[in-house]
Amino acid sequence: MKPWKENGTAISSEEVNFLVYRYLQESGFAHSAFTFAYESQITKSSVAEAQVAPGMLITFLQKGLAYVGIEEHLNEDGSESRCDVDFSLLKAHVCGVRRNAVEGGGSGSGKKKRGADDDNDNDNNRRGAGAGGEGFHRGGREGATGGGGGGSAAGDRSHNDDHTGRETNGGADASGRVGGHGHKGAAAGAAAGGANMANTGEAMEVDTGEERGYGEENGGAGAAAAGGVAAGAVAANGEGAMGISIGDGLKGGPAGCDEIPDGDVAVLNNHHSEVFMCAWNPKYDLLASGSGDSTARIWQISPKLRGSKVAEEASRTSMVLKHSKEVGDKNKDVTTLEWNREGTLLATGSYDGVARIWSQDGALQHTLEAHEGPIFSLKWNDKGNFLLSGSSDKSAIVWDVARGDVQQQFRFHEAPTLDVDWKDDLTFATCSTDKAIHTCVIGEEYPRQTFTGHCDEVNAIKWDPSGTFLASCSDDYTAKIWKMGQTSCVHNLEEHDKEIYTIKWSPRPEKKLLLASASFDATVKLWDVHAGKVVSTLQRHQDPVYSVAFSPSGDYLVSGSFAGHLYIWSVKDGTLVKSYQGEGDIFEVAWNFREDRIAACFSTSTVCVMDWRM
C-alpha cells in the first residue's frame, strides 16, 4: 500500500500496523500482538526501529476526535457552538447541552470523574506498556509476561506480563518486539486493570478425554488457528503459508545431527490454548503444564511406555487444575508454576494475581491472595516452608506454606517484578523492569543489597548452585555476574547482539561452572563464569530463543525457539547432537530427573514429550 498523503502528512500501512501492534502490546493482548506481528511481518520493517512513545495510537485517535469536534462545531463567523456531548469513535454525534451545565447546578463531579479516569488511563498505559518483548510468551515474559512471558506471561513474564521502553520505565519497547517475557508480556498489561481476587471454586479433575470437544465449541479452534498462523504452515516449497522461509530446521533435521523420530515423541493435546510453561516433578514421573486456558495439568508419564502410547495414557489420566469456573477465562491464564524440592507440592501463579498450591495428585491446598497484578515468577526455597512470588504490582511476597498466608511483602521496586530467586532458605533476589536488582532477607525491612548497572529492564536472575554468584540478564543485551558484598558486577558479559531473555546455570557444582544465556539474536551462549568469557556460541536457531535447560548431569543443553525448533547440544564441545521440529512456537523446555525425556510446550496448545537417548 502506497503512503496516503494530504496537506503535508503521509501515512503508510506499515506505520498504521506498527501503532496497532504497539496498542495490542500496551493493552496486554500479547496473544493477538504476536499473531498480528507475525502476519504483518511488522518486526522486519524499518518502522520497527522507530522511537515511538507509549499510547500513540490512542493519542492520535483522541487528537483526531478533537479535530472533528472543532470542525463540527465551527460556525461561519469563526465562533464555536456550545456542546457538552462527547464525541465517540463509533456513535453518531448529536449536539446537546447538559441540564446541570445550563442551570449551573452541576458540582463538577462528572468532570472530576472523567479527569480521574484519564489519570487512570495514563497510568494504565504506563503499566500496560510493560507488555512488550520479542515474541509472545505469558509475558512472554513475561513477557509473559509477560510477562508471558506471560503474562505470562506472558509474562511476561509477560511474556507480558512487562516490557518498558528504553526511554522511560513506563513505555513499551520501541524496537518492535512481539509479545512479552514468556507469559510475563501478556500479564504485565493486567496491572492496568487490577485483579479479581474472588474465590472461583478451583478444583482438580481427572481428564478422561471426553472434554476434547471444548476446543471447537468454545473457541479452541480459533486459538489453534492462530497458533497455526504463528507457526507458519510448511508448504512443499519449504516456506510458510505466507511465503515466509521456515529455515533449515524442517523434518529431517539440520545437517550433521539426528532428528528425534516421531515414534519417540508423545504429543499431549488436551490444553485448549497456548501452553506457556512446563516443569517435571523432581522425584516422580509427573509433568506439570500451565496454559492460557485457565488450567494447569499434571500428566503421569509412564517410564515403561514410548511415543503415542505415552500420549494415550497421559491424556487419559491427566489431572486438570482449574483456576476458574469457566475454562478459558483469560483473566486466569496460568503464568508460572514450580514443584517443591520434594515433589509433593506444585505452586501455580496466574494472571489474576492469585497463587495456588496443589498436592501432586491435584488437590488444592491453599489459595494465596495478596498480589494486585499478574504473578510472573514463583520459587520454593529448598526447605519448602516458604514460597516466593513476584508480580506486576511491583512487589514480592514470601508465603508461609503451612499457614497459606503472607509471611512478608517486599515493596522496593518502582515497576513490575519480573523474576525472583532464592540464595538460601531466608535470602532471595528480585529483578524488575526498573533495571534494579534487590537482595532481601526475611524479617528485614530494607534490601540487604541493591545491584545497579543494567541499562534496561532485567528479565531474569539466577543464583548459582552454591549461592555464591547471582547472574542477571537484560534487554540491554548483557548478562552480568554479581556477588554479595561487591557493589559492581564481577563480570559484564557482552557478546549478544539483542535482548537476553533467560539464563540457566549448569547444575553440577563439582563440574566447571557454566552459565547459558538465550537471546533474541537467535543464539545461545555458554560462559565460563570464572573467566568471564564465552566458551561456546550455539548457532542454529533462526528465531528468538525463549528457553534453555541443562540436563541433570550438565552434559547436554536443550534450547527451544520460535517456529518450533528444538535443539540438543553437547556442553563439552558445543556440537549439535539432536533436533526436533514442532508445530508452533516453543515457550519452555525441560528435562526430567532421569535425563531420558525432554518436555517442550508450544503456542499450538500442545506439550511434546520426547524420549532422549544417545
NUMARMAR-381389 format. One line per 8 residues: number of its first residue (from 1); their letters; for each residue x, z, y of C-alpha. Coordinates in nm, 2 decimals. Example, Ala and Ser with C-alpha at 12.3 -4.5 7.8 and 13.67 -1.06 7.14 Angstrom:
residues 2
1	AS	1.23,0.78,-0.45 | 1.37,0.71,-0.11
//
This chain:
residues 614
1	MKPWKENG	0.00,0.00,0.00 | 0.14,-0.10,0.34 | 0.15,0.16,0.61 | -0.16,0.20,0.82 | -0.08,0.17,1.19 | -0.28,0.23,1.50 | -0.18,0.34,1.85 | 0.18,0.41,1.77
9	TAISSEEV	0.10,0.60,1.45 | 0.20,0.49,1.09 | 0.07,0.64,0.77 | 0.19,0.54,0.43 | 0.02,0.61,0.09 | 0.34,0.79,-0.02 | 0.31,1.03,0.28 | -0.05,1.10,0.20
17	NFLVYRYL	0.03,1.15,-0.16 | 0.31,1.40,-0.07 | 0.08,1.60,0.15 | -0.19,1.61,-0.12 | 0.08,1.72,-0.37 | 0.20,1.99,-0.14 | -0.15,2.11,-0.08 | -0.21,2.14,-0.46
25	QESGFAHS	0.12,2.34,-0.49 | 0.04,2.57,-0.20 | -0.31,2.64,-0.33 | -0.19,2.74,-0.67 | -0.32,2.43,-0.85 | 0.00,2.39,-1.04 | -0.15,2.21,-1.33 | -0.31,1.95,-1.11
33	AFTFAYES	0.00,1.93,-0.89 | 0.21,1.84,-1.20 | -0.02,1.57,-1.32 | -0.07,1.42,-0.97 | 0.31,1.42,-0.91 | 0.37,1.25,-1.25 | 0.11,0.98,-1.20 | 0.20,0.91,-0.83
41	QITKSSVA	0.58,0.94,-0.90 | 0.60,1.12,-0.56 | 0.91,1.32,-0.66 | 1.10,0.99,-0.69 | 1.00,0.88,-0.35 | 1.22,0.91,-0.04 | 0.95,1.12,0.13 | 1.01,1.39,-0.12
49	EAQVAPGM	1.32,1.50,0.07 | 1.12,1.54,0.40 | 1.13,1.89,0.55 | 0.75,1.95,0.58 | 0.61,2.28,0.69 | 0.36,2.46,0.47 | -0.01,2.38,0.51 | 0.05,2.04,0.69
57	LITFLQKG	-0.25,1.87,0.52 | -0.49,2.13,0.64 | -0.32,2.13,0.98 | -0.37,1.75,1.02 | -0.73,1.78,0.90 | -0.80,2.06,1.15 | -0.65,1.86,1.43 | -0.84,1.55,1.32
65	LAYVGIEE	-1.16,1.75,1.33 | -1.08,1.89,1.67 | -1.02,1.54,1.80 | -1.35,1.42,1.65 | -1.52,1.72,1.82 | -1.38,1.63,2.16 | -1.48,1.27,2.11 | -1.83,1.36,2.00
73	HLNEDGSE	-1.89,1.59,2.30 | -1.73,1.40,2.58 | -1.97,1.29,2.85 | -1.93,0.98,3.06 | -1.82,1.18,3.36 | -1.54,1.34,3.16 | -1.71,1.67,3.11 | -1.77,1.82,2.77
81	SRCDVDFS	-2.11,1.91,2.62 | -2.18,2.26,2.52 | -2.19,2.30,2.14 | -2.15,2.61,1.92 | -2.18,2.44,1.59 | -1.86,2.40,1.40 | -1.76,2.06,1.27 | -1.74,2.01,0.89
89	LLKAHVCG	-1.54,1.76,0.69 | -1.84,1.69,0.46 | -2.16,1.76,0.66 | -2.31,1.55,0.93 | -2.27,1.72,1.27 | -2.58,1.83,1.46 | -2.51,1.98,1.80 | -2.66,2.32,1.89
97	VRRNAVEG	-2.61,2.64,2.09 | -2.64,2.97,1.91 | -2.91,3.20,2.05 | -2.68,3.50,2.09 | -2.44,3.29,2.29 | -2.72,3.17,2.52 | -2.87,3.51,2.57 | -2.54,3.69,2.60
105	GGSGSGKK	-2.64,3.92,2.32 | -2.36,3.84,2.09 | -2.10,4.10,2.03 | -1.83,3.85,1.95 | -1.80,3.99,1.60 | -1.86,3.65,1.45 | -1.57,3.51,1.64 | -1.35,3.80,1.53
113	KRGADDDN	-1.46,3.74,1.18 | -1.36,3.38,1.20 | -1.03,3.48,1.36 | -0.97,3.73,1.08 | -1.04,3.46,0.82 | -0.80,3.23,1.00 | -0.53,3.50,0.98 | -0.61,3.54,0.61
121	DNDNNRRG	-0.59,3.17,0.56 | -0.25,3.16,0.73 | -0.13,3.45,0.51 | -0.27,3.28,0.20 | -0.09,2.97,0.29 | 0.23,3.16,0.32 | 0.18,3.33,-0.01 | 0.04,3.03,-0.19
129	AGAGGEGF	0.33,2.82,-0.07 | 0.54,3.02,-0.31 | 0.39,2.80,-0.58 | 0.64,2.51,-0.56 | 0.91,2.41,-0.81 | 1.00,2.12,-1.03 | 0.75,2.06,-1.29 | 0.47,2.29,-1.37
137	HRGGREGA	0.53,2.56,-1.59 | 0.28,2.93,-1.52 | 0.45,2.90,-1.22 | 0.62,2.74,-1.39 | 0.77,2.99,-1.27 | 0.67,3.08,-1.25 | 0.69,2.89,-1.11 | 0.49,2.95,-1.35
145	TGGGGGGS	0.47,3.08,-1.18 | 0.45,3.04,-1.13 | 0.51,3.11,-1.13 | 0.44,2.92,-1.40 | 0.61,2.95,-1.40 | 0.33,3.02,-1.43 | 0.19,3.10,-1.29 | 0.30,3.12,-1.46
153	AAGDRSHN	0.34,3.07,-1.44 | 0.34,2.92,-1.40 | 0.50,3.14,-1.25 | 0.55,3.08,-1.16 | 0.66,3.23,-1.25 | 0.49,3.04,-1.13 | 0.59,2.80,-1.26 | 0.36,2.95,-0.99
161	DDHTGRET	0.32,3.15,-0.96 | 0.62,3.14,-0.61 | 0.85,2.87,-0.46 | 0.92,2.93,-0.10 | 1.08,2.67,0.12 | 1.44,2.65,0.23 | 1.35,2.71,0.60 | 1.11,3.01,0.56
169	NGGADASG	1.04,3.25,0.28 | 0.67,3.17,0.32 | 0.69,2.80,0.29 | 0.65,2.57,0.00 | 0.96,2.39,-0.11 | 1.02,2.07,0.08 | 1.22,1.89,-0.19 | 0.92,1.75,-0.37
177	RVGGHGHK	0.95,1.96,-0.68 | 0.64,1.98,-0.91 | 0.45,2.29,-1.01 | 0.64,2.61,-1.04 | 0.87,2.85,-1.22 | 0.72,2.83,-1.56 | 0.38,2.97,-1.51 | 0.51,3.15,-1.21
185	GAAAGAAA	0.45,2.85,-0.99 | 0.08,2.84,-1.07 | 0.05,3.22,-1.05 | 0.20,3.25,-0.71 | -0.09,3.09,-0.54 | -0.32,3.36,-0.67 | -0.16,3.61,-0.43 | -0.38,3.44,-0.17
193	GGANMANT	-0.70,3.55,-0.32 | -0.61,3.88,-0.46 | -0.70,3.96,-0.82 | -1.02,4.05,-1.00 | -0.94,4.37,-1.19 | -1.27,4.41,-1.36 | -1.27,4.50,-1.73 | -1.36,4.19,-1.92
201	GEAMEVDT	-1.40,4.34,-2.26 | -1.09,4.19,-2.40 | -1.09,4.16,-2.78 | -0.89,4.02,-3.07 | -1.04,3.77,-3.31 | -0.91,3.60,-3.62 | -0.93,3.23,-3.58 | -1.09,3.07,-3.88
209	GEERGYGE	-1.06,2.72,-3.74 | -1.43,2.69,-3.67 | -1.39,2.71,-3.29 | -1.18,2.39,-3.25 | -1.48,2.20,-3.11 | -1.44,2.41,-2.80 | -1.18,2.18,-2.65 | -1.41,1.88,-2.61
217	ENGGAGAA	-1.72,2.08,-2.53 | -1.56,2.29,-2.26 | -1.30,2.08,-2.10 | -1.03,2.10,-2.36 | -1.03,1.72,-2.40 | -0.97,1.69,-2.03 | -0.67,1.92,-2.04 | -0.54,1.73,-2.34
225	AAGGVAAG	-0.58,1.40,-2.15 | -0.39,1.54,-1.85 | -0.12,1.65,-2.08 | -0.11,1.31,-2.23 | -0.07,1.15,-1.89 | 0.20,1.41,-1.81 | 0.39,1.32,-2.12 | 0.35,0.95,-2.08
233	AVAANGEG	0.22,0.78,-2.39 | 0.50,0.60,-2.56 | 0.44,0.23,-2.59 | 0.60,-0.03,-2.82 | 0.85,-0.13,-2.55 | 0.98,0.23,-2.52 | 0.81,0.30,-2.19 | 0.53,0.54,-2.09
241	AMGISIGD	0.18,0.42,-2.03 | 0.26,0.38,-1.66 | 0.58,0.18,-1.73 | 0.80,0.49,-1.69 | 1.10,0.49,-1.91 | 1.09,0.77,-2.16 | 1.47,0.77,-2.22 | 1.68,0.79,-2.53
249	GLKGGPAG	1.51,1.09,-2.69 | 1.25,0.88,-2.88 | 1.18,0.91,-3.25 | 1.49,0.86,-3.45 | 1.69,1.10,-3.22 | 1.99,1.03,-3.00 | 2.28,0.85,-3.14 | 2.52,1.09,-3.32
257	CDEIPDGD	2.27,1.36,-3.42 | 1.99,1.40,-3.67 | 1.63,1.44,-3.57 | 1.42,1.72,-3.72 | 1.19,1.53,-3.96 | 0.81,1.56,-3.92 | 0.79,1.72,-4.26 | 0.98,2.02,-4.12
265	VAVLNNHH	0.76,2.06,-3.82 | 0.43,2.26,-3.81 | 0.21,2.18,-3.51 | -0.02,2.46,-3.41 | -0.30,2.32,-3.20 | -0.56,2.60,-3.17 | -0.50,2.66,-2.80 | -0.72,2.47,-2.56
273	SEVFMCAW	-0.49,2.45,-2.26 | -0.12,2.44,-2.18 | 0.09,2.69,-2.38 | 0.33,2.85,-2.13 | 0.54,3.08,-2.34 | 0.61,3.19,-2.69 | 0.80,3.48,-2.85 | 0.90,3.56,-3.20
281	NPKYDLLA	0.85,3.91,-3.33 | 1.20,4.07,-3.37 | 1.12,4.22,-3.71 | 0.83,4.03,-3.87 | 0.73,3.67,-3.93 | 0.49,3.66,-3.64 | 0.49,3.43,-3.34 | 0.31,3.51,-3.01
289	SGSGDSTA	0.20,3.24,-2.76 | 0.03,3.26,-2.43 | -0.19,2.98,-2.27 | -0.39,2.87,-1.98 | -0.70,2.90,-2.19 | -0.70,3.28,-2.11 | -0.58,3.38,-2.45 | -0.27,3.48,-2.63
297	RIWQISPK	-0.24,3.42,-3.01 | -0.04,3.59,-3.28 | 0.05,3.34,-3.56 | 0.15,3.45,-3.91 | 0.43,3.22,-4.00 | 0.50,3.24,-4.38 | 0.87,3.21,-4.47 | 0.76,3.06,-4.80
305	LRGSKVAE	0.58,2.75,-4.65 | 0.70,2.44,-4.47 | 0.57,2.19,-4.23 | 0.20,2.11,-4.24 | 0.14,2.40,-4.49 | 0.27,2.64,-4.23 | 0.03,2.49,-3.97 | -0.27,2.51,-4.20
313	EASRTSMV	-0.21,2.88,-4.29 | -0.11,2.99,-3.94 | -0.41,2.82,-3.78 | -0.65,2.97,-4.03 | -0.52,3.32,-3.98 | -0.42,3.33,-3.62 | -0.53,3.62,-3.41 | -0.69,3.55,-3.08
321	LKHSKEVG	-0.62,3.80,-2.80 | -0.89,3.73,-2.54 | -0.81,3.81,-2.18 | -1.16,3.71,-2.06 | -1.51,3.70,-2.19 | -1.51,3.32,-2.12 | -1.23,3.13,-2.29 | -1.06,2.90,-2.04
329	DKNKDVTT	-1.11,3.13,-1.74 | -0.83,3.01,-1.52 | -0.81,3.35,-1.34 | -0.70,3.49,-1.67 | -0.41,3.25,-1.76 | -0.16,3.43,-1.97 | 0.16,3.41,-1.77 | 0.41,3.61,-1.96
337	LEWNREGT	0.44,3.80,-2.29 | 0.70,4.01,-2.48 | 0.73,4.21,-2.80 | 0.88,4.55,-2.80 | 1.21,4.60,-2.98 | 1.04,4.74,-3.30 | 0.80,4.45,-3.31 | 0.50,4.69,-3.32
345	LLATGSYD	0.35,4.61,-2.98 | 0.30,4.29,-2.77 | 0.27,4.31,-2.39 | 0.09,4.03,-2.21 | 0.06,3.96,-1.83 | -0.20,3.74,-1.68 | -0.30,3.55,-1.36 | -0.54,3.82,-1.27
353	GVARIWSQ	-0.27,4.08,-1.23 | -0.35,4.28,-1.54 | -0.11,4.36,-1.81 | -0.23,4.44,-2.16 | -0.06,4.60,-2.46 | -0.17,4.49,-2.81 | -0.08,4.60,-3.16 | 0.09,4.35,-3.39
361	DGALQHTL	-0.25,4.30,-3.57 | -0.41,4.20,-3.24 | -0.59,4.52,-3.14 | -0.60,4.60,-2.77 | -0.42,4.93,-2.70 | -0.40,4.95,-2.32 | -0.52,4.76,-2.02 | -0.28,4.82,-1.73
369	EAHEGPIF	-0.44,4.76,-1.39 | -0.24,4.82,-1.07 | -0.10,4.49,-0.95 | -0.27,4.29,-0.68 | -0.15,3.95,-0.79 | -0.03,3.75,-1.09 | 0.23,3.90,-1.32 | 0.53,3.69,-1.36
377	SLKWNDKG	0.75,3.90,-1.58 | 0.72,4.18,-1.84 | 1.01,4.36,-2.01 | 1.02,4.65,-2.25 | 1.31,4.90,-2.23 | 1.50,4.95,-2.56 | 1.34,5.28,-2.63 | 1.00,5.13,-2.60
385	NFLLSGSS	0.85,5.41,-2.39 | 0.84,5.21,-2.07 | 0.71,4.86,-1.98 | 0.84,4.69,-1.66 | 0.63,4.43,-1.48 | 0.70,4.21,-1.18 | 0.42,4.05,-0.97 | 0.35,3.81,-0.68
393	DKSAIVWD	0.22,4.12,-0.50 | 0.59,4.18,-0.42 | 0.62,4.49,-0.64 | 0.75,4.60,-0.97 | 0.58,4.87,-1.18 | 0.71,5.09,-1.46 | 0.43,5.18,-1.70 | 0.42,5.48,-1.93
401	VARGDVQQ	0.33,5.31,-2.26 | 0.20,5.62,-2.43 | -0.04,5.71,-2.14 | -0.11,5.35,-2.05 | -0.06,5.44,-1.68 | 0.17,5.38,-1.39 | 0.49,5.58,-1.41 | 0.63,5.45,-1.08
409	QFRFHEAP	0.57,5.15,-0.85 | 0.86,4.99,-0.66 | 0.78,4.80,-0.34 | 1.11,4.68,-0.20 | 1.08,4.30,-0.19 | 0.93,4.11,0.10 | 0.80,3.83,-0.12 | 0.68,3.77,-0.48
417	TLDVDWKD	0.89,3.94,-0.75 | 0.98,3.66,-0.99 | 1.18,3.84,-1.26 | 1.27,4.19,-1.39 | 1.52,4.31,-1.65 | 1.64,4.65,-1.79 | 2.00,4.76,-1.77 | 1.93,5.07,-1.98
425	DLTFATCS	1.63,5.28,-2.06 | 1.60,5.40,-1.70 | 1.77,5.14,-1.48 | 1.65,4.79,-1.41 | 1.68,4.50,-1.17 | 1.43,4.28,-0.98 | 1.46,3.95,-0.80 | 1.24,3.77,-0.56
433	TDKAIHTC	1.17,3.46,-0.35 | 1.31,3.67,-0.06 | 1.66,3.59,-0.20 | 1.74,3.96,-0.28 | 1.81,4.15,-0.60 | 1.74,4.52,-0.62 | 1.86,4.76,-0.89 | 1.64,5.06,-0.93
441	VIGEEYPR	1.63,5.38,-1.13 | 1.31,5.55,-1.24 | 1.25,5.86,-1.04 | 1.45,5.74,-0.74 | 1.27,5.65,-0.41 | 1.50,5.37,-0.30 | 1.71,5.10,-0.47 | 2.03,5.22,-0.62
449	QTFTGHCD	2.20,4.89,-0.50 | 2.09,4.57,-0.34 | 2.27,4.24,-0.41 | 2.25,3.97,-0.15 | 2.43,3.64,-0.14 | 2.19,3.38,-0.27 | 2.07,3.13,0.00 | 1.74,3.06,-0.16
457	EVNAIKWD	1.49,3.23,-0.39 | 1.62,3.39,-0.70 | 1.44,3.26,-1.01 | 1.58,3.48,-1.29 | 1.80,3.77,-1.36 | 1.95,3.89,-1.69 | 2.18,4.18,-1.79 | 2.44,4.10,-2.05
465	PSGTFLAS	2.40,4.28,-2.39 | 2.64,4.56,-2.28 | 2.46,4.62,-1.95 | 2.78,4.56,-1.76 | 2.71,4.23,-1.58 | 2.40,4.10,-1.42 | 2.35,3.73,-1.40 | 2.12,3.56,-1.15
473	CSDDYTAK	2.02,3.20,-1.08 | 1.86,3.05,-0.78 | 1.72,2.74,-0.60 | 2.05,2.73,-0.41 | 2.20,2.55,-0.71 | 2.41,2.85,-0.81 | 2.43,3.12,-1.06 | 2.61,3.45,-0.98
481	IWKMGQTS	2.75,3.73,-1.18 | 2.72,4.09,-1.03 | 2.85,4.43,-1.13 | 2.72,4.77,-1.02 | 2.94,4.92,-0.75 | 3.06,4.59,-0.61 | 2.89,4.45,-0.30 | 2.99,4.09,-0.36
489	CVHNLEEH	2.94,3.88,-0.67 | 3.21,3.88,-0.94 | 3.17,3.51,-0.98 | 2.99,3.24,-0.80 | 2.90,2.96,-1.05 | 2.85,2.64,-0.85 | 2.86,2.34,-1.09 | 2.49,2.24,-1.09
497	DKEIYTIK	2.35,1.97,-0.86 | 2.00,2.10,-0.85 | 1.80,2.43,-0.88 | 1.88,2.65,-1.17 | 1.56,2.77,-1.34 | 1.67,3.00,-1.61 | 1.97,3.17,-1.76 | 2.05,3.34,-2.10
505	WSPRPEKK	2.34,3.55,-2.23 | 2.50,3.49,-2.57 | 2.36,3.77,-2.79 | 2.66,3.89,-2.98 | 2.88,4.15,-2.79 | 3.16,4.11,-3.05 | 3.20,3.74,-2.97 | 3.31,3.57,-2.65
513	LLLASASF	3.06,3.64,-2.37 | 2.89,3.32,-2.25 | 2.61,3.25,-2.01 | 2.38,2.95,-2.04 | 2.22,2.80,-1.73 | 1.94,2.55,-1.73 | 1.88,2.33,-1.43 | 1.65,2.08,-1.27
521	DATVKLWD	1.96,1.85,-1.27 | 1.88,1.79,-1.65 | 2.19,1.97,-1.77 | 2.27,2.29,-1.95 | 2.60,2.46,-1.88 | 2.79,2.72,-2.08 | 3.00,2.95,-1.87 | 3.30,3.17,-1.96
529	VHAGKVVS	3.19,3.47,-1.76 | 3.52,3.65,-1.75 | 3.70,3.34,-1.62 | 3.40,3.22,-1.41 | 3.44,2.86,-1.54 | 3.23,2.61,-1.72 | 3.31,2.58,-2.10 | 3.07,2.30,-2.18
537	TLQRHQDP	2.82,2.08,-1.99 | 2.54,1.98,-2.23 | 2.42,1.64,-2.12 | 2.14,1.46,-2.30 | 1.82,1.56,-2.12 | 1.68,1.32,-1.86 | 1.43,1.57,-1.71 | 1.44,1.92,-1.57
545	VYSVAFSP	1.54,2.17,-1.84 | 1.30,2.46,-1.84 | 1.41,2.68,-2.13 | 1.71,2.76,-2.33 | 1.77,3.01,-2.61 | 2.07,3.12,-2.81 | 2.04,3.16,-3.19 | 2.07,3.52,-3.31
553	SGDYLVSG	2.42,3.45,-3.43 | 2.52,3.30,-3.10 | 2.65,2.98,-3.28 | 2.37,2.75,-3.15 | 2.17,2.69,-2.84 | 1.83,2.52,-2.82 | 1.71,2.36,-2.49 | 1.37,2.22,-2.40
561	SFAGHLYI	1.28,1.99,-2.11 | 1.00,1.79,-1.96 | 0.90,1.48,-2.16 | 0.91,1.68,-2.48 | 1.29,1.66,-2.55 | 1.43,1.95,-2.76 | 1.80,1.95,-2.84 | 2.00,2.19,-3.06
569	WSVKDGTL	2.37,2.23,-2.96 | 2.68,2.38,-3.12 | 2.80,2.65,-2.89 | 3.15,2.62,-3.03 | 3.22,2.27,-2.91 | 2.91,2.17,-2.71 | 2.81,1.89,-2.95 | 2.45,1.79,-3.01
577	VKSYQGEG	2.35,1.86,-3.37 | 1.97,1.82,-3.39 | 1.69,1.68,-3.18 | 1.31,1.67,-3.17 | 1.08,1.46,-2.96 | 0.74,1.62,-2.90 | 0.43,1.52,-2.70 | 0.41,1.67,-2.35
585	DIFEVAWN	0.64,1.89,-2.16 | 0.83,2.18,-2.32 | 0.78,2.51,-2.13 | 0.96,2.76,-2.37 | 1.18,2.75,-2.68 | 1.27,3.05,-2.90 | 1.45,3.13,-3.23 | 1.31,3.36,-3.50
593	FREDRIAA	1.52,3.66,-3.61 | 1.61,3.49,-3.94 | 1.76,3.20,-3.74 | 1.58,2.95,-3.97 | 1.30,2.85,-3.73 | 1.26,2.74,-3.37 | 0.93,2.75,-3.18 | 0.85,2.54,-2.87
601	CFSTSTVC	0.54,2.54,-2.66 | 0.40,2.24,-2.49 | 0.18,2.13,-2.20 | -0.04,1.95,-2.45 | -0.19,2.28,-2.58 | 0.03,2.29,-2.89 | 0.30,2.51,-3.03 | 0.55,2.35,-3.27
609	VMDWRM	0.74,2.55,-3.53 | 1.05,2.37,-3.66 | 1.25,2.45,-3.97 | 1.61,2.48,-3.89 | 1.89,2.42,-4.13 | 2.23,2.25,-4.11
//
